[in-house]
Amino acid sequence: MKRMSVLLSLLLIAACTSGPEKREVTVFAAASLKDAFTELEKSYEASHPGVDVRISFGGSSDLAQQIVNGAPADVFASASPSTMDTVAKADLIDGRAEVFAVNTLRIAVPQGNPKGIRTLADLTKPGTALVLCAPQVPCGAAAKQVAMAAKLTFKPVSEEPDVRSVLGKVAAKEADAGLVYVTDVLSAPGKVEGVDFPESADAVNEYPLALLKKTGQAQLAREFAELVRGQAGRDVLTRAGFGPP
């Protein structure tokens, strides 16, 4: 009997001391949003005690396909309307997607620009190791657009699954240049340099955000979306190099 009483007491203590179940918000976001969304994640969690924001960053096309295939997520932030359409056509969006930021391409070169790259045409010179995003990824589609606008043919040594992979190759000096976003160059000071080119105006990426129907945390997901779209989110995105919608 005494042993039973002790066991009951321990169970009661555990029940009283264990806090409320931690709630989670799962966000799928384009790789180029990593720095801005990581900052917003911290801000959101600070104002929502007991809530854990889980962000999966990656190529927008891959993330969209994961959602269509049943991956659990509450919010999707894509780097292009076309990848958001993949999710919309599967009838998985709650309401409609809204563009919250824009981004443009920039040439990233290793610190010091050893190849002396100054123009988009320089990327086609023999002996220049160029890295691009895969064509199905928004940054890859944008690279194709600027190449067409400039009447150039790129011959990349590799095509990467997302823009941060391209940035990583350039920063590690595994490539002479890569086409990334303005925001990516700003995220790697001291590792890469950016080279602007006029044709980037022909491929401005719009970033839509949507709430997903199969969310288990509709209200929390809505509040995260409001943070991104509100003034606090705009300030963070502007500092990261994104433009307003």
Buried (B, 14 or more C-beta within 10 A) or exposed (E): EEEEEEEEEEEEEEEEEEEEEEBBBBBBBBBBBBBBBBBBBEBBBEEBEEBEBEBEBBBBBBBBBBBEEEEBBBBBBBBBBBBBBBBBEBEBBBEEBBBBBBBBBBBBBBBEBEBEBEBBEBBBBEEBBBBBBBEBBBBBBBBBBBBEBBEBEBEBEBBBBBBBBBBBBBBEBBBBBBBBBBBBBBBBEEBBBBBBBEBBEBBEBBBBBBBBEEBEBEEBBBBBBEBBBEEBBBEBBEEBBBBEB
